[in-house]
Amino acid sequence: MIANEIPGIANSVWTATANPTPDFPALRGRAETDVAVIGGGYTGLSAALHLAERGVSVTLLESETPGWGASGRNGGQVNPGLKEDPDTVRVRFGVEMGERMIAMSGASGDLVADLVRRHGIDCGFAQKGWVQPIHDDAAMKTVSERVAQWTRRDAPMRLLSRDEAADILGSTAYQGAMIDERGGKLHPLNYAIGLARAARDAGAVLHSHSRVSEIRRDGAGSTIVTAEGQLSARRVLVCTNAYTGDPTPRLARTQVPVRSIQVATDPLGDDLRRSILPRGHSASDSRRLLLYFRFDDEGRFLIGGRGDYSERGVERQFAALRRAAAVIYPQLADIEWRYAWGGFVSITTDHYPHLHRLSDNAMTALGYMGRGVAMATAMGRELADWAAGTPAEELNFPVTPMRPIPFHFLRKPAVAAAVTWARFRDVWG
Ligand SMILES: Cc1cc2nc3c(=O)[nH]c(=O)nc-3n(C[C@H](O)[C@H](O)[C@H](O)COP(=O)(O)OP(=O)(O)OC[C@H]3O[C@@H](n4cnc5c(N)ncnc54)[C@H](O)[C@@H]3O)c2cc1C
């Protein structure tokens, strides 16, 4: 169970199978640091690790424990790149910045691989490739174009025919698929715990159970307030993503937290395992309301998709996921489902992650559109570079002004309407 989470979305397979989390005591009394990091998901942990590796004094404050947010609950699919394809990124951001963003996001899977290898992180990481099954003709066109644009940039991607896709997926439910060899899968909570250990071993100070209630300007720096302590810092990195709240209310209104949920079985028998994703790939399909599925290392089958805000709505969506699994894999029709959990992903209006300057000494990165395993790790490194002195213009992602979303308080009905519309288009094209 995920501690301090509402019971309806707390029964996570990752918590049940996690490595022990080191004891990072809460911040008590007064402390000083060069860089304060708020939030202990991949963004914050990667920032802390990269700063500590450069010898910068860094202290991370996490409300619960490292990986408590989306980073410890996700599908563990390491999917490089941005939601939009390279040519669109170039047009939107210009050739120079666009190419930097493309290179950085395209290499984000390799960054995860490098961190796992260098720090010996025990998270079952396997870079076998990310498979994107294609559900209809329109998606076939989009995905073919995606493959063409990335292969022009030498990315190891290719389109799979219907038969090749069926072979890799163990399902005939799709028209074809794309495979991106840069992608992979891992145990998401163990990756977060491993990053936390690596950051600590490199010299970062980490505090669990240290919810920040206020960030106060204090001369040239800031004072960060928790229930039992105060931290003075020269620079501040806010890494709270979809869980952004009280200390940065304006930032919270720049994105919409949307629930993503998953269900998982107990370990399946050998015959069933061999019939589904037989070569160990992870898959997330081409629907607007995408389905993502994979096995964990012990042979539990997991499938995830879009959730709901209300408890009853989430229950309905859990049931819909179990039905969807049986459509893709009819052999799962009578299987027992042991786990069901969820968390919040951060959605932005332009569908890009954002770097925002909160003040002259504070920066944030958020909005990974449910694709943050690789990108949050990469954006954490950008934040670390900035906090260590790299000018904002030299980062690999543009620093844009914060734009709070008008009528943000209407986000829940707006998301419900958008989900209904996306579901309609997924079915009717
Ligand atoms: C169910 C689900 C499935 C997903 N599947 C995938 C997937 O397969 N592949 C993929 O690439 N991405 C996936 N994602 C998205 C991915 O998990 C996120 O993009 C990524 O983890 C974001 O990392 P983060 O560090 O920015 O945020 P988080 O991991 O959410 O971390 C934010 C942290 O900030 C802390 N915090 C908040 N407020 C405060 C405060 N005031 N003081 C101190 N700490 C605070 C929170 O406790 C939290 O731990 C999924 C997400 C979910 C929820």
PDBQT file of the ligand as one rigid body, heavy atoms in Angstrom, charges set to zero:
ROOT
HETATM    1  C1  LIG A 501      -0.111   5.842 -12.939  1.00  0.00    +0.000 C 
HETATM    2  C2  LIG A 501       0.977   6.550 -13.712  1.00  0.00    +0.000 A 
HETATM    3  C3  LIG A 501       1.582   5.903 -14.782  1.00  0.00    +0.000 A 
HETATM    4  C4  LIG A 501       2.611   6.529 -15.494  1.00  0.00    +0.000 A 
HETATM    5  N1  LIG A 501       3.289   5.807 -16.432  1.00  0.00    +0.000 NA
HETATM    6  C5  LIG A 501       4.385   6.343 -17.014  1.00  0.00    +0.000 A 
HETATM    7  C6  LIG A 501       5.197   5.538 -17.846  1.00  0.00    +0.000 A 
HETATM    8  O1  LIG A 501       4.982   4.350 -18.014  1.00  0.00    +0.000 OA
HETATM    9  N2  LIG A 501       6.265   6.149 -18.464  1.00  0.00    +0.000 N 
HETATM   10  C7  LIG A 501       6.567   7.459 -18.254  1.00  0.00    +0.000 A 
HETATM   11  O2  LIG A 501       7.532   7.958 -18.848  1.00  0.00    +0.000 OA
HETATM   12  N3  LIG A 501       5.846   8.219 -17.393  1.00  0.00    +0.000 NA
HETATM   13  C8  LIG A 501       4.779   7.686 -16.753  1.00  0.00    +0.000 A 
HETATM   14  N4  LIG A 501       4.077   8.423 -15.855  1.00  0.00    +0.000 N 
HETATM   15  C9  LIG A 501       4.498   9.824 -15.588  1.00  0.00    +0.000 C 
HETATM   16  C10 LIG A 501       5.734   9.880 -14.673  1.00  0.00    +0.000 C 
HETATM   17  O3  LIG A 501       5.557   9.050 -13.577  1.00  0.00    +0.000 OA
HETATM   18  C11 LIG A 501       5.943  11.332 -14.232  1.00  0.00    +0.000 C 
HETATM   19  O4  LIG A 501       6.019  12.181 -15.366  1.00  0.00    +0.000 OA
HETATM   20  C12 LIG A 501       7.222  11.533 -13.431  1.00  0.00    +0.000 C 
HETATM   21  O5  LIG A 501       7.317  10.562 -12.407  1.00  0.00    +0.000 OA
HETATM   22  C13 LIG A 501       7.261  12.929 -12.837  1.00  0.00    +0.000 C 
HETATM   23  O6  LIG A 501       8.321  13.022 -11.910  1.00  0.00    +0.000 OA
HETATM   24  P1  LIG A 501       8.432  14.282 -10.987  1.00  0.00    +0.000 P 
HETATM   25  O7  LIG A 501       9.617  14.104 -10.133  1.00  0.00    +0.000 OA
HETATM   26  O8  LIG A 501       8.395  15.527 -11.777  1.00  0.00    +0.000 OA
HETATM   27  O9  LIG A 501       7.087  14.291 -10.112  1.00  0.00    +0.000 OA
HETATM   28  P2  LIG A 501       6.627  13.307  -8.939  1.00  0.00    +0.000 P 
HETATM   29  O10 LIG A 501       7.252  11.974  -9.048  1.00  0.00    +0.000 OA
HETATM   30  O11 LIG A 501       5.147  13.366  -8.861  1.00  0.00    +0.000 OA
HETATM   31  O12 LIG A 501       7.259  13.954  -7.639  1.00  0.00    +0.000 OA
HETATM   32  C14 LIG A 501       6.782  15.147  -7.045  1.00  0.00    +0.000 C 
HETATM   33  C15 LIG A 501       7.092  15.026  -5.565  1.00  0.00    +0.000 C 
HETATM   34  O13 LIG A 501       6.897  16.297  -4.933  1.00  0.00    +0.000 OA
HETATM   35  C16 LIG A 501       6.491  16.049  -3.618  1.00  0.00    +0.000 C 
HETATM   36  N5  LIG A 501       5.901  17.283  -3.088  1.00  0.00    +0.000 N 
HETATM   37  C17 LIG A 501       4.770  17.909  -3.506  1.00  0.00    +0.000 A 
HETATM   38  N6  LIG A 501       4.567  19.037  -2.783  1.00  0.00    +0.000 NA
HETATM   39  C18 LIG A 501       5.590  19.122  -1.895  1.00  0.00    +0.000 A 
HETATM   40  C19 LIG A 501       5.922  20.047  -0.861  1.00  0.00    +0.000 A 
HETATM   41  N7  LIG A 501       5.137  21.125  -0.601  1.00  0.00    +0.000 N 
HETATM   42  N8  LIG A 501       7.042  19.831  -0.112  1.00  0.00    +0.000 NA
HETATM   43  C20 LIG A 501       7.834  18.758  -0.381  1.00  0.00    +0.000 A 
HETATM   44  N9  LIG A 501       7.554  17.826  -1.333  1.00  0.00    +0.000 NA
HETATM   45  C21 LIG A 501       6.453  18.010  -2.079  1.00  0.00    +0.000 A 
HETATM   46  C22 LIG A 501       5.498  14.902  -3.751  1.00  0.00    +0.000 C 
HETATM   47  O14 LIG A 501       5.309  14.203  -2.525  1.00  0.00    +0.000 OA
HETATM   48  C23 LIG A 501       6.155  14.047  -4.829  1.00  0.00    +0.000 C 
HETATM   49  O15 LIG A 501       6.924  12.987  -4.290  1.00  0.00    +0.000 OA
HETATM   50  C24 LIG A 501       3.015   7.854 -15.154  1.00  0.00    +0.000 A 
HETATM   51  C25 LIG A 501       2.397   8.490 -14.075  1.00  0.00    +0.000 A 
HETATM   52  C26 LIG A 501       1.381   7.855 -13.354  1.00  0.00    +0.000 A 
HETATM   53  C27 LIG A 501       0.757   8.574 -12.196  1.00  0.00    +0.000 C 
ENDROOT
TORSDOF 0
